[in-house]
Amino acid sequence: MTLNKLKTALAATTLTLAATTAAFAQDMRIAYTGYSTDNTFWIGVANAAAAEAENQGVEFIDMTASSPDSAAQRDAVDRAIDMGVDGIIIGAVDNRAFDSSLDAAAQKGIAVVAVDTSIDHDHVSSLVQTDNLAAAGIAGDYIVDQLDGGKVLILGGSAGHQTGNARRDGVKNAAEAAGHEVIFQICDWQDACAFETATNFLQSDPEIKAIFSAWDPGALAAVSAAKALGKLDNLVIVGFDGNPANLVAIAEGEQDATIKQDNTRMGTEAVQNLLSVIKGEEAPAVVPIDGILITSDNVAEYQ
């Protein structure tokens, strides 16, 4: 074969592959159901996932409920399965809620990946999430460095939630290793509960010297409670997510720190991994993403 004929053949093969890939993507539909549409962090995940799906030429169906509701999310997954989508991304409200739904997805050959929170089911092919235990350990070390003594109050997510438990344990392990007593309170990721819990403990226990919230809006609720009681100046408050409002609070000296999650990368890679699974290609079982400690020293870099 002459060089010109070889070039022509290679060009034709490239065009054929591109056309096949485009046709494959054009007919593909993926569903996404995140934690809620009223949470800044999850808005970022959804936007990044939608943008990546568009970039790949894939139809993206966002079925996220307006508020965190595990039953509504399970129903969304079931509706996506009934629709016959090619794949589903789940950012679980309750990671224990999907067994029968995922059994049905497996039977129909619908690929599933998880984002942010692991789901213990054999049909979930990939998980993209912050390394919550390690990132919370960074937050815990920061809290310890700020304290001479006293107790640490942890405002947690829902009972048994993998992400919330990892964030609790990262801070708890660091604080207890340094000799601090840790008080853990479940708040179901609810800001009102964070405010009420912080208020009650700050009023009843003068030894509370630091508050860690497993989600950033809860940290802002703790800031509000401390301000109302006139105790903000003598308290270390740390959150988790890196939400814009919390960065403002850090810049203004009200919140001490937060752990930033890369929600853009999480949404993007969840879509990429799902498409790999749909195509029968290899996708990483777990994609751990580092968290970043943001304090007054570096907050300007992230605003």
C-alpha positions in Angstrom: 0.0 0.0 0.0 1.3 3.4 -0.9 1.8 6.1 1.6 -1.1 8.1 0.2 -3.4 5.1 0.2 -2.4 4.4 3.8 -3.2 8.0 4.9 -6.6 7.7 3.1 -7.4 4.5 4.8 -6.4 5.8 8.3 -8.5 8.9 7.7 -11.5 6.8 6.7 -11.1 4.7 9.8 -10.9 7.8 12.0 -14.1 9.2 10.4 -15.9 5.9 10.9 -15.0 5.7 14.5 -16.0 9.3 15.1 -19.3 8.8 13.4 -19.9 5.6 15.4 -19.1 7.3 18.7 -21.3 10.3 17.8 -24.2 8.0 17.0 -23.6 6.0 20.2 -23.7 9.2 22.3 -26.6 10.7 20.4 -29.0 7.9 21.4 -27.8 7.7 25.0 -29.7 9.0 28.0 -28.4 9.2 31.5 -30.4 10.1 34.7 -29.0 12.0 37.7 -30.5 12.3 41.1 -28.5 14.2 43.7 -29.1 15.1 47.3 -31.3 18.1 46.7 -31.6 21.2 44.4 -31.6 23.6 47.4 -27.9 22.9 48.4 -25.1 25.0 47.0 -22.6 22.1 46.9 -25.1 19.8 45.1 -26.0 22.5 42.6 -22.4 22.6 41.7 -22.2 18.8 41.2 -25.4 18.8 39.1 -24.1 21.7 36.9 -20.8 20.0 36.3 -22.4 16.7 35.4 -24.9 18.4 33.0 -22.0 20.2 31.3 -20.0 17.1 30.9 -23.0 15.2 29.5 -23.6 18.0 27.0 -19.9 17.9 26.1 -20.2 14.2 25.4 -23.3 14.6 23.4 -25.4 12.7 25.9 -29.0 13.5 27.0 -28.9 14.4 30.7 -32.0 14.0 32.8 -31.9 15.6 36.3 -34.4 14.0 38.6 -33.2 15.5 41.8 -35.9 16.5 44.4 -36.0 20.1 45.7 -35.3 18.9 49.2 -33.5 15.8 50.6 -36.0 13.0 50.6 -34.8 9.4 50.5 -38.2 8.0 49.4 -38.5 10.6 46.6 -35.0 9.8 45.5 -35.7 6.1 45.4 -38.8 6.8 43.4 -36.7 8.9 41.0 -34.3 6.0 40.5 -37.3 3.6 39.8 -38.7 6.0 37.3 -35.4 6.3 35.5 -35.3 2.5 35.3 -38.8 2.4 33.9 -37.8 5.0 31.3 -35.1 2.7 30.1 -32.2 5.1 30.5 -28.7 3.8 29.8 -27.2 4.8 33.1 -27.9 6.5 36.5 -25.8 8.6 38.8 -26.9 8.7 42.4 -25.8 11.2 45.1 -27.6 9.4 47.9 -29.7 11.0 50.6 -29.8 7.5 52.3 -27.3 5.1 50.9 -29.3 2.1 52.3 -32.4 2.9 50.3 -31.7 1.4 46.9 -31.3 -2.4 47.2 -34.5 -3.4 45.2 -34.0 -0.6 42.8 -30.5 -1.5 42.0 -31.5 -5.2 41.6 -33.9 -4.0 38.9 -31.3 -1.8 37.3 -28.9 -4.8 37.1 -31.6 -7.0 35.6 -32.2 -4.4 32.8 -28.5 -3.8 32.3 -28.7 -0.1 33.3 -25.3 1.1 34.6 -25.1 2.9 38.0 -22.4 5.0 39.6 -22.4 6.9 42.9 -21.2 10.3 43.6 -20.2 11.7 47.1 -21.6 8.8 49.1 -20.9 5.0 48.6 -23.8 2.6 48.1 -23.2 -0.9 49.2 -24.5 -2.9 46.2 -22.7 -5.0 43.7 -24.2 -3.2 40.7 -22.7 0.2 41.6 -19.6 0.2 39.4 -17.8 3.3 40.5 -17.8 5.9 43.3 -16.5 9.5 42.9 -16.1 11.3 46.3 -14.0 13.4 48.5 -11.8 11.3 50.7 -14.0 12.3 53.6 -12.1 10.6 56.4 -8.7 12.1 55.4 -10.2 15.5 54.7 -12.0 15.6 58.1 -8.8 14.5 59.7 -7.2 17.7 58.3 -10.1 19.7 59.8 -9.6 17.9 63.1 -5.9 18.7 63.1 -6.7 22.3 62.5 -9.1 22.4 65.4 -6.6 20.8 67.7 -4.0 23.4 66.7 -6.3 26.2 67.7 -7.3 24.9 71.1 -5.5 24.9 74.5 -8.3 22.7 76.0 -12.0 22.3 76.1 -14.6 20.1 74.3 -15.4 19.7 70.6 -19.0 19.6 69.5 -19.6 17.8 66.2 -22.9 18.5 64.3 -23.4 15.4 62.2 -25.5 14.2 59.2 -28.0 11.4 59.4 -27.5 8.1 61.3 -25.6 5.5 59.3 -24.7 7.9 56.4 -21.3 6.8 55.1 -20.2 10.4 54.2 -21.3 11.9 57.5 -19.8 9.1 59.5 -16.4 9.5 57.8 -16.4 13.3 58.5 -17.4 12.7 62.1 -14.7 10.1 62.6 -11.9 12.2 61.0 -12.5 15.1 63.4 -13.3 12.8 66.4 -10.1 10.8 66.0 -7.9 13.9 65.8 -9.5 15.6 68.7 -9.6 12.6 71.0 -6.0 11.8 70.2 -5.1 15.3 71.4 -7.0 14.7 74.7 -10.2 16.7 73.9 -13.6 15.4 74.8 -15.9 15.1 71.8 -19.7 15.4 71.8 -21.5 14.1 68.7 -25.0 15.1 67.8 -27.0 13.9 64.8 -28.6 16.7 62.9 -29.8 15.0 59.7 -28.0 17.7 57.7 -30.6 20.2 58.9 -29.6 23.8 59.5 -32.3 24.4 62.1 -31.1 21.5 64.1 -27.5 22.8 63.9 -28.6 26.1 65.2 -30.7 24.7 68.0 -28.0 22.1 69.0 -25.3 24.7 69.0 -27.4 27.1 71.0 -28.3 24.5 73.6 -24.7 23.2 74.1 -23.1 26.7 74.2 -25.6 27.7 76.9 -25.3 24.6 79.0 -21.6 23.7 78.7 -19.0 26.5 78.9 -16.3 23.9 78.0 -17.4 23.8 74.4 -14.5 25.5 72.6 -14.9 24.3 69.1 -17.8 23.2 66.8 -17.4 21.2 63.6 -20.3 20.8 61.3 -20.2 18.0 58.7 -21.8 20.4 56.2 -21.2 24.1 55.6 -24.7 25.5 56.1 -24.6 23.9 59.5 -21.4 25.8 60.3 -23.2 29.0 59.4 -26.0 28.0 61.7 -23.4 27.5 64.5 -22.0 31.0 63.7 -25.4 32.5 64.1 -26.0 30.7 67.4 -22.6 31.8 68.8 -23.2 35.4 67.7 -26.6 35.5 69.3 -25.1 34.3 72.6 -22.1 36.6 72.3 -19.6 33.7 72.3 -18.3 33.8 68.7 -14.9 35.3 69.7 -14.0 32.4 72.0 -15.1 29.7 69.7 -13.5 27.8 66.8 -16.0 26.9 64.1 -15.2 24.7 61.1 -17.4 23.4 58.3 -17.2 21.1 55.3 -17.9 21.8 51.6 -16.3 25.2 50.8 -19.6 26.9 50.0 -19.4 30.6 48.8 -21.3 31.9 51.8 -18.9 30.2 54.2 -15.9 31.6 52.4 -17.4 35.0 53.0 -17.8 34.2 56.7 -14.2 33.0 56.9 -13.0 36.2 55.2 -15.0 38.3 57.7 -13.6 36.4 60.7 -16.8 34.7 61.8 -16.1 31.1 60.7 -12.6 29.8 61.2 -12.2 27.2 58.4 -13.9 24.8 56.0 -12.8 21.9 53.9 -13.4 22.5 50.3 -14.8 19.7 48.1 -14.1 19.8 44.4 -17.8 19.4 43.4 -17.0 20.3 39.7 -14.6 17.4 39.4 -17.0 15.1 41.2 -19.8 15.8 38.8 -17.6 15.7 35.7 -15.9 12.4 36.6 -19.2 10.7 37.6 -20.4 11.3 34.1 -17.2 10.1 32.5 -17.1 6.9 34.6 -20.8 6.2 33.9 -20.2 6.5 30.2 -17.2 4.2 30.4 -19.3 1.6 32.2 -22.1 1.9 29.6 -19.5 1.4 26.8 -18.2 -1.7 28.5 -14.9 0.0 29.3 -13.0 -0.1 32.6 -13.9 2.6 35.2 -12.2 3.1 38.6 -14.1 1.5 41.5 -13.3 4.5 43.6 -12.0 8.0 42.7 -10.9 9.6 46.0 -10.6 13.4 45.7 -8.5 15.4 48.2 -10.1 18.0 50.4 -8.5 21.5 50.8 -8.4 23.3 54.1 -9.5 26.9 53.7 -8.8 29.5 56.4 -8.4 33.2 56.5 -4.8 32.7 55.2 -5.9 31.4 51.8 -9.6 32.1 51.5 -9.0 34.9 48.9 -7.7 32.3 46.5 -11.1 30.5 46.4 -13.5 33.5 46.3 
